[in-house]
Amino acid sequence: MGLRCMFPEKGLHGGLPRVFPCHRGRGFFFANVQESSLSSIRSLLLAALVLCLSATGAAADSLNRIAAVVNGEMITYFDVQAQAAPEILRAGLDPVRDADAEPVRRITRNVLDSMISDILISQEAERLKITVQDSEVDNEYRKIVQRSQLAPEQFERQLAQQGLSADLMRERIRRGILRHRLLGLMIARKVVVTRDEIAKYYEAHKGQFVSGRKVRLGLVIFPPRDDADALAAQVKSGAMTFADLAARHSIGPNPQNGGVIGDLLWSDLSMEWRDTLSELKPGDVSRVFLVEGRKAVLQLVASNEGKGQALDDVAEEIENILREPKMQERLQEYIGQLRSRAVIDIRI
């Protein structure tokens, strides 16, 4: 499986599918999920849908009850559950297992908080008369499909594996563009990255900026209940191969083939992944790190060396890297201001 770049991260665009990071275009690539997990969550979603369509009395009231009201705009419990389901799936959790109750509750609350923030941003954008045209959404959707290197029908199947649909993806794209424009108007101009900061970052990470380098990687994503550090230690000690680790434990892509995710351009990897891989030789396994909140390890299967890049060639890339955490800080401040002025009634 090669690199399949998707839409930018949630931090700037909100409500987008949680997938794994690459750097080019600040995008992502989808991970496949084990079919057993998919079957479990699909069964749960189907049961919820049937219940919603046919239930009466207390059951229907439970699904249709209000989870929150944001400045008069309602969020139903069913809407929260529908958005939380893909997150729960990707975390490898079972909503009906008692041992998973707390992490499921935590994911559900985080999803609700995100939905509240999305509504506040949409309301503020409407107040400021910021709009998004259908043609803009369609154009961005086409770009995402093209970057995925999949046929449209294959792309939609990947969406389905993530608990999404093309229509839902388009709606999330719309919200993302809206959020991006609002944040550009309200906070981007307040974020400054100096030339000195860029130069210092370049000197500290010079080995990360190379052109033409390619790496072949294996990736293992651990289920929440696994002891990731202990399992990674077994691989490093030689007690278990990386391929065995992937086959037995990974909820990430291609587990039956060593978790191999293909030959990737070094420049297409996020800086976090570059840092994680920088000290590895072919065959080595990385430290445990987080991929979208889940513990993971990488194996550097193979690598070819590239050519070092000059500061001027990568200054814009470094500026974006340094700008992101500053933007996130400003974003949280801005959302906090919106929340402080809003009337929010959380009922779950």
C-alpha positions as CSV (number, residue, x, y, z in Angstrom):
1,M,0.0,0.0,0.0
2,G,1.5,3.3,-1.0
3,L,1.1,6.8,0.3
4,R,-2.5,7.9,0.0
5,C,-2.8,11.6,0.9
6,M,-6.1,12.8,2.2
7,F,-7.5,16.0,3.6
8,P,-5.7,18.2,6.2
9,E,-5.7,17.6,9.9
10,K,-8.6,18.1,12.3
11,G,-6.7,20.9,14.0
12,L,-7.3,23.3,11.2
13,H,-10.3,21.8,9.5
14,G,-12.3,20.0,12.1
15,G,-14.4,16.9,12.0
16,L,-12.4,15.1,9.3
17,P,-11.6,11.4,9.2
18,R,-8.9,10.3,11.6
19,V,-6.2,8.8,9.5
20,F,-2.4,8.5,9.5
21,P,-0.1,11.5,8.7
22,C,2.1,12.2,5.8
23,H,3.7,15.6,5.2
24,R,3.0,16.5,1.5
25,G,0.0,18.7,1.4
26,R,-0.3,18.2,5.2
27,G,-2.4,15.2,4.4
28,F,-3.0,11.7,5.5
29,F,-3.4,8.1,4.3
30,F,-6.1,5.7,5.3
31,A,-5.4,2.6,7.4
32,N,-7.2,-0.6,6.7
33,V,-9.0,-2.0,9.8
34,Q,-9.3,-5.7,10.5
35,E,-12.6,-7.1,9.2
36,S,-13.6,-8.5,12.6
37,S,-13.6,-5.1,14.1
38,L,-15.5,-3.7,11.1
39,S,-18.1,-6.5,11.4
40,S,-18.6,-5.7,15.0
41,I,-19.1,-2.0,14.6
42,R,-21.3,-2.5,11.5
43,S,-23.5,-4.8,13.5
44,L,-23.8,-2.1,16.2
45,L,-24.6,0.6,13.7
46,L,-27.1,-1.5,11.9
47,A,-28.8,-2.3,15.2
48,A,-28.9,1.4,16.1
49,L,-30.4,2.2,12.7
50,V,-33.0,-0.5,13.0
51,L,-33.8,0.7,16.5
52,C,-34.1,4.3,15.3
53,L,-36.4,3.4,12.5
54,S,-38.7,0.9,14.3
55,A,-38.4,1.6,18.1
56,T,-41.1,3.2,20.0
57,G,-41.3,4.6,23.5
58,A,-38.2,4.6,25.7
59,A,-35.9,3.1,23.1
60,A,-36.7,5.8,20.5
61,D,-36.6,8.5,23.1
62,S,-33.1,7.4,24.1
63,L,-31.8,7.6,20.5
64,N,-33.6,10.9,19.8
65,R,-32.9,12.7,23.1
66,I,-30.9,15.9,23.0
67,A,-27.2,15.6,23.8
68,A,-26.5,19.3,23.8
69,V,-28.0,22.6,22.8
70,V,-25.6,25.3,21.5
71,N,-27.1,28.8,21.2
72,G,-30.4,27.1,20.4
73,E,-29.0,24.6,17.9
74,M,-29.6,21.0,19.0
75,I,-27.2,18.0,18.8
76,T,-29.0,14.7,19.2
77,Y,-27.6,11.7,21.1
78,F,-27.9,9.7,17.8
79,D,-25.8,12.2,16.0
80,V,-23.1,12.0,18.6
81,Q,-23.2,8.1,18.5
82,A,-23.0,8.1,14.7
83,Q,-19.9,10.4,14.7
84,A,-18.3,8.5,17.6
85,A,-18.7,5.1,16.0
86,P,-15.8,5.4,13.5
87,E,-13.5,6.7,16.3
88,I,-14.5,3.8,18.6
89,L,-13.8,1.4,15.7
90,R,-10.4,2.7,14.9
91,A,-9.5,2.5,18.6
92,G,-10.3,-1.2,18.6
93,L,-12.9,-0.8,21.3
94,D,-16.2,-2.7,21.8
95,P,-19.0,-0.4,23.1
96,V,-20.8,-3.4,24.7
97,R,-17.7,-4.6,26.7
98,D,-17.7,-3.4,30.3
99,A,-13.9,-3.0,30.3
100,D,-14.1,-0.5,27.3
101,A,-16.8,1.6,28.9
102,E,-14.5,4.4,30.1
103,P,-12.5,4.9,26.9
104,V,-15.8,4.7,24.9
105,R,-17.3,7.3,27.2
106,R,-14.2,9.5,26.8
107,I,-14.3,9.2,23.0
108,T,-18.0,10.1,22.9
109,R,-17.4,13.2,25.1
110,N,-14.5,14.3,22.9
111,V,-16.7,13.9,19.8
112,L,-19.5,15.9,21.4
113,D,-17.0,18.7,22.4
114,S,-15.8,18.7,18.8
115,M,-19.3,18.9,17.5
116,I,-20.0,21.9,19.8
117,S,-16.9,23.6,18.5
118,D,-17.9,23.0,14.9
119,I,-21.3,24.5,15.6
120,L,-19.8,27.6,17.3
121,I,-17.5,28.1,14.3
122,S,-20.3,27.6,11.8
123,Q,-22.4,30.1,13.7
124,E,-19.6,32.7,13.8
125,A,-18.9,32.2,10.1
126,E,-22.6,32.8,9.4
127,R,-22.5,35.9,11.5
128,L,-19.5,37.2,9.5
129,K,-21.2,36.1,6.2
130,I,-18.4,33.6,5.3
131,T,-19.7,31.1,2.8
132,V,-18.6,28.0,0.9
133,Q,-19.9,27.2,-2.6
134,D,-20.9,23.7,-3.6
135,S,-18.4,23.9,-6.5
136,E,-15.6,24.5,-4.0
137,V,-16.5,21.4,-2.0
138,D,-16.7,19.3,-5.2
139,N,-13.3,20.5,-6.3
140,E,-11.7,19.7,-3.0
141,Y,-13.4,16.3,-2.9
142,R,-12.0,15.5,-6.4
143,K,-8.5,16.5,-5.3
144,I,-8.7,14.2,-2.3
145,V,-9.8,11.3,-4.5
146,Q,-6.9,12.0,-6.9
147,R,-4.3,12.2,-4.0
148,S,-5.6,8.9,-2.7
149,Q,-4.5,7.2,-5.9
150,L,-7.7,5.2,-5.8
151,A,-10.5,4.9,-8.3
152,P,-13.7,6.8,-7.1
153,E,-15.5,3.5,-6.2
154,Q,-12.4,2.2,-4.3
155,F,-12.2,5.5,-2.5
156,E,-15.8,5.3,-1.4
157,R,-15.2,1.7,-0.1
158,Q,-12.3,3.1,1.9
159,L,-14.6,5.7,3.3
160,A,-17.1,3.0,4.2
161,Q,-14.4,1.2,6.1
162,Q,-13.9,4.3,8.1
163,G,-17.7,4.5,8.9
164,L,-18.1,7.4,6.4
165,S,-19.9,8.1,3.1
166,A,-19.2,10.5,0.2
167,D,-22.0,12.8,1.4
168,L,-20.6,12.9,4.9
169,M,-17.1,13.5,3.6
170,R,-18.4,16.4,1.5
171,E,-20.1,17.9,4.5
172,R,-16.9,17.6,6.5
173,I,-15.0,19.3,3.7
174,R,-17.5,22.1,3.7
175,R,-17.1,22.6,7.5
176,G,-13.3,22.4,7.1
177,I,-13.2,25.1,4.4
178,L,-15.5,27.2,6.5
179,R,-13.3,26.8,9.6
180,H,-10.1,27.4,7.6
181,R,-11.5,30.7,6.3
182,L,-12.7,31.9,9.6
183,L,-9.5,31.0,11.3
184,G,-7.5,32.7,8.5
185,L,-9.6,35.9,9.1
186,M,-9.5,35.8,12.9
187,I,-6.2,34.3,14.0
188,A,-3.7,33.5,11.2
189,R,-2.6,37.1,10.9
190,K,-1.6,37.0,14.6
191,V,0.7,34.1,14.2
192,V,4.3,35.0,13.2
193,V,7.3,32.8,12.5
194,T,10.6,34.6,12.3
195,R,13.5,33.9,9.9
196,D,15.7,33.2,13.0
197,E,13.2,30.5,14.2
198,I,13.3,28.9,10.8
199,A,17.1,28.9,10.6
200,K,17.4,27.4,14.1
201,Y,15.0,24.6,13.3
202,Y,16.8,23.9,10.0
203,E,20.2,23.5,11.9
204,A,18.6,21.2,14.5
205,H,16.9,19.0,11.9
206,K,19.2,19.3,8.8
207,G,19.3,15.6,8.3
208,Q,15.5,15.5,7.9
209,F,15.6,17.7,4.8
210,V,16.6,15.6,1.8
211,S,15.3,15.2,-1.7
212,G,14.9,12.0,-3.6
213,R,15.1,9.8,-0.5
214,K,12.6,6.9,-0.3
215,V,11.8,4.5,2.5
216,R,9.9,1.3,2.8
217,L,8.0,1.2,6.1
218,G,6.2,-1.3,8.3
219,L,3.6,0.0,10.7
220,V,1.9,-1.6,13.7
221,I,-1.0,0.2,15.4
222,F,-1.7,-1.4,18.9
223,P,-5.2,-2.0,20.3
224,P,-5.8,0.1,23.4
225,R,-5.6,-2.9,25.7
226,D,-2.2,-4.2,24.5
227,D,1.0,-3.4,26.3
228,A,2.7,-1.7,23.4
229,D,6.1,-1.1,25.2
230,A,6.4,-4.8,26.2
231,L,5.5,-6.1,22.7
232,A,7.9,-3.7,21.0
233,A,10.6,-4.8,23.4
234,Q,10.0,-8.4,22.4
235,V,10.6,-7.4,18.8
236,K,13.8,-5.5,19.6
237,S,15.1,-8.4,21.7
238,G,14.5,-10.9,18.8
239,A,11.8,-12.8,20.7
240,M,9.3,-11.9,18.1
241,T,9.6,-10.7,14.5
242,F,8.0,-7.5,13.4
243,A,5.9,-9.5,10.9
244,D,4.6,-11.6,13.7
245,L,3.8,-8.5,15.8
246,A,1.8,-7.1,13.0
247,A,-0.1,-10.3,12.2
248,R,-1.0,-10.9,15.9
249,H,-1.6,-7.5,17.3
250,S,-1.9,-4.7,14.7
251,I,-5.2,-2.9,14.0
252,G,-3.4,-0.9,11.3
253,P,-2.9,-1.4,7.6
254,N,-1.8,-4.7,6.0
255,P,-1.3,-6.7,9.2
256,Q,-0.9,-10.1,7.5
257,N,2.0,-8.7,5.4
258,G,4.1,-7.3,8.1
259,G,2.2,-4.0,8.3
260,V,4.1,-2.8,5.2
261,I,2.7,0.5,3.9
262,G,4.8,0.8,0.8
263,D,7.7,2.8,-0.6
264,L,7.3,6.4,0.5
265,L,9.1,9.6,-0.3
266,W,10.9,11.0,2.8
267,S,9.5,14.4,1.9
268,D,6.0,13.1,2.1
269,L,6.4,12.0,5.8
270,S,5.3,14.2,8.7
271,M,8.1,15.7,10.7
272,E,7.1,13.5,13.6
273,W,7.6,10.4,11.5
274,R,10.9,11.6,10.2
275,D,12.2,12.2,13.8
276,T,11.0,8.8,14.8
277,L,12.9,7.2,11.8
278,S,16.0,9.3,11.8
279,E,18.2,7.1,13.9
280,L,17.1,3.8,12.4
281,K,18.9,1.5,10.1
282,P,17.1,-0.9,7.7
283,G,15.5,-3.6,9.8
284,D,15.4,-1.5,13.0
285,V,12.2,-0.9,14.9
286,S,11.3,2.6,16.3
287,R,10.3,3.6,19.8
288,V,6.6,3.5,20.6
289,F,4.9,6.7,19.6
290,L,1.4,8.0,19.0
291,V,-0.5,8.0,15.7
292,E,-3.7,9.9,16.1
293,G,-3.8,9.0,19.8
294,R,-3.0,5.3,19.3
295,K,0.3,3.7,20.3
296,A,2.3,2.5,17.3
297,V,5.8,1.4,16.1
298,L,7.5,1.7,12.7
299,Q,10.0,-0.6,11.1
300,L,12.4,0.8,8.6
301,V,12.3,-2.0,6.0
302,A,14.6,-0.4,3.4
303,S,15.9,3.1,2.6
304,N,17.9,4.8,-0.1
305,E,19.8,8.0,0.7
306,G,18.8,11.3,-0.9
307,K,20.5,14.7,-1.4
308,G,20.5,17.3,1.4
309,Q,18.4,20.4,0.7
310,A,19.4,24.0,1.3
311,L,17.7,26.3,3.8
312,D,16.1,28.4,1.1
313,D,14.6,25.4,-0.5
314,V,12.8,24.3,2.7
315,A,12.2,27.6,4.4
316,E,8.5,27.6,3.6
317,E,8.0,24.0,4.7
318,I,9.7,24.8,8.0
319,E,7.6,27.9,8.4
320,N,4.5,25.7,8.1
321,I,5.9,23.2,10.6
322,L,6.6,26.0,13.2
323,R,3.3,27.8,12.5
324,E,1.1,24.8,13.2
325,P,1.5,24.6,17.0
326,K,1.2,28.4,17.2
327,M,-2.0,28.2,15.2
328,Q,-3.3,25.4,17.5
329,E,-2.7,27.5,20.5
330,R,-4.5,30.5,19.0
331,L,-7.3,28.2,17.9
332,Q,-7.9,26.9,21.4
333,E,-7.9,30.5,22.7
334,Y,-10.4,31.5,20.0
335,I,-12.7,28.6,20.6
336,G,-12.5,29.3,24.3
337,Q,-13.7,32.9,23.6
338,L,-16.6,31.6,21.5
339,R,-17.6,29.2,24.2
340,S,-17.4,31.9,26.9
341,R,-20.0,33.9,24.9
342,A,-22.2,31.0,24.0
343,V,-25.2,29.4,25.8
344,I,-24.3,25.7,25.9
345,D,-26.5,23.1,27.6
346,I,-24.8,19.7,27.7
347,R,-27.3,17.0,28.7
348,I,-25.3,13.7,28.6
